[in-house]
Amino acid sequence: MQLYHHPYSVDSQKVRLALEENGIDYTSFHVNPLTGKNMDSSFFRMNPSAKLPVFQNGSQIIYQAMDIILYIDRLIVSLDGKASSITTQVMDWMLKIEEWNPKIFTLSHIPDKYRLFVSKFVRRVVIARMSEAPDLASVYHVKLRDAYETEDKLKNPDIVKQSEEKLLRLLDDAEMQLQETRYLAGEEFTLADAMFIPVLSRITLLNLEEEYVSCRPKIAGYYELVKRRPSYKKVIGKHFSGWRWYRTLVKTVFFLCIRSMFRRY
């Protein structure tokens, strides 16, 4: 089994936590969307959405995080003969978490000059790949249009506000639930938690923990609890330590600057 992902991708973190919590062995391939690696024709042929993560098990290729996690659950059931761990309550939380897309919220908290620089680079990557693989031109055109539409959405304060409001509702619901249970769906860690933890880590990555997490004492305590889990330390924790985070950032910025300078897309 292979997983194509990036350590700072929310959906990638969801899937990796599910894999690690269930002890499933897989081969890890890092794909950095900030440098346009997900637009390479070889990856694009496998996954025309160009979104991360991508899970491959033999001829089975799955793109959406929720679908991958459901597949993992079915895989565990077939291998171990156990009942599915996804109860009605777990599924309700998974669907609620999946309703919030972190893209607009994330981009709206990145300074314009950095966001526009990366966006311009990725658009140029798409155009370059389009000329290299003319048979995929129509699909690349869709990604190019998506990039411009995202920029338009970010200029619309109502859309940005809606994204934040969805996040606030999710956090408030979680805060209420955690007043009654240790984890989101009960006293045991479930796949709902595997999907929720990356939401909190994204808030941390954006340096917004004080505003969104610390003010909710139950979530703050829950966050400290899950940080002790081996899966968290492997999937998220080690990438949030100072030198690793700066290494990834510096490496990405250096790559973008050099390729832009020499127009190598």
N, C-alpha and C positions, 0 to 999 in steps of 0.2 A: 504494500500500500504506500502511495506517495501523497504528500501534501505540499502544494505550492502556496506559499504564504509570505507574510511580512510580519515581523515581531510587533509592529505598532499598529497593525490593522485590527480594528475592533472585531470584525467577523472572524479573522484568522485566530485571534485569541480565544474566541468562543469555542471554535472547533478544537483547537489544541488542548484547551482545558478539558473538554469532553473526552478526548483521546487519552490524555494523561490520567484522568480520574478513573478510567476504565482499564488502564494498563495495556493499551493497544500499541503494538510496535508499528512504526511507520517511518518512511524515509522523508526527511525534511528538505525542501528546496526553497531558498529565499528568493523572492521576486519583489524588487523595489518599484512600486508604482510612481514614486516621485521622480525617478530617473527614466520612466517610460518603458521599463523592462517587460511590463505586462502587455505592451503593444507589439513586441517582437512577433513576427509572422508565425513562428513555430508555436508560441504560446497562444496566439490569437486563433489559430486553426483549432486548437484543442478547446479553447474557451472564448467564443466570439464576444462575450460580454466584457472580457478583459478584467473582470472583477476578481478580487481575492476573498477567500481562499478557493482553491480547486483541489478536490479530493479524487484520487484515481485508485481504483482497486481492480486490476486486470483491465477489462474492456469497459468497466463501469466508470464513468466520469460524472462528477456531481459538482455544481457551481455554487449553489446557494447555501449559506451557513446553516440555516434551519433544516434544509433537506439533508445536509451532510450529518448533522447531529441526530436526526431521526434514523438515518441509515446506520449510524454507529450503534444506536439502541437496538435496532433489528439485528445487527451483526452479533451483539452480545447475547441476545436472546437465542439466536440460532447456534452459537458456539457453546454457551453454558447451559442452555435449556432452562434458563430462569425466566420468570415473568418480566414483562417490560417494566422498567423503572419509571416510565412516564405515566403518572396518574392524571386524573382530570385536573387536579390542582396544579400539578407541574406544567401540564400543557397550557393551562390558562395563563400562567406566568410567562411561559416561553413566548406565547403569542403576543402578550402585552409588551414584552421587552423588544420583540421583533418589529413592533409597530413604529418604534422610534429609530429613525435613520440619523446616525451621527454626522453625516457629511456636511450639511448646511451649518449645523451648530459648530462643528470643528472649524470650517473655513471662515466663518464669521468672527472667530476669535484669533485669527492669524493676521498680522499686519498686512495691509494691502500690497505693499511693495514686494514682500516675500511671496505672498500668494500669487500675485500676478506674474512674477518672474517664473515660478514653477509652472503655472498654467500655460504661459506662452511657450515654455520649453516643451511641455508635453504635446501641445498642439503641433509644434514643428516636428516632433517625433512621429506623430500620427501621419502627417503629410509625407514625411520621408518613407515611412513603411508602406504607404499607399502606392508610391512609385515603385517600390521594390517588389510588391506583391499585388499587381493589378487585378488579379482574380478576387481579391478581398476588398477592392476599392469601395464597394457599396456598404460593406460592414464598417470599414474605417470612417466613411462619411457619417455614419450614425454616431460614432464616438466623437467625431469632431463637432457635430451638432450638439451633442450632450454637453461638451465642454463649454460651448457658448451659452447654452441654456442655463448651466450652473452659474455662470457669471451674472446672467440676467436675474436669476433668483436671489443672488446675494445682494443685488441692488434694491430688492423689494423688501422693505422693513417688515411687512406683514408676514411674509414667508419665513424670515429669520425669527420673528417673534413666535410663530406657530411651532417652529422646531424647539425653541426653548420651553414653550408651554407644555409640549408633549413630554419633554424631559422632566419638568417639574412635577407633572401629574404622576409619572412613573416613580419618581423619588418619593413623593408623598405617599403613594400607595404602598411602596416598600417599607417606608418608615412605620406606617400603621401596622403592616403585617408583622414586622419584626418586634413589635411590642408584645406579640403573642407567641411567636415561635423563634427558634434559634436561627433557622435558615428560612428562605423564602417560602418553601412549601412544607415546612414541618421541622422536625428536630434533626433531620439528616440532610447532608449535602446532596443536591440533585442536579440534574442538567439545567434546571432553571437558574441555579446559582452560577453554573458555568457560563451561562449567557449574560448574567447580570454583572458579574465582576468586571468584565471588560468595559462596561459603561462607566463604572467608577474609576477605572484606570485611565480612561480617556479624559475624564474630568481632572484627574491628577496631572496628566501629561500637559494639559492646557493651563496648569497652575490655577485652577478654579476650585480647589478642594475646600477652601475656607468658605466660599460662597454657597456651594451646593452640598457638601458632605458634612463638614464639621458642625454646621447648624442643625443637623439632624442626628441627635445622639445615638439612636438605635442603629442607623446606617453606619455611623462612624465606628461604633463598637463591632458591628458585623464585619466591616472592612478590615479592621485589625485582626479579627478572628480568621478570616479566609486568607490573609497574608501569610499565616503560619503554615498553610498547607503546602506540601511538596510540589503540587501541580502549579500553584501560583508562583512559587519561587522559580520554577523552571521556565514557565511560559511568559511571565510578566516581570516578576521581581528582579531577575538578573539584568533585564534590559533597562530597568529604571534606575539602576545604580549609576552614580555620577560618570565614571569614566566610560562605561559602555554607551550611555546615552550620548555623551559628547563625541565619542568615536563615530557612532552612526551618523550624527548630525554633520560633523566635519567632513566625513567621507562623502556624504550625499552632496553637500554644498560644493565641495571641491570638484566632484564629478560634473555637476551642473555648470559650474563656472568655466571649467576647461572645455567641455563639449560645446558650450555656447560660444566661447571665444573663437574656437576653430570651426564652428558651424558643423560639428560632427554629431548628427542626430541618429 
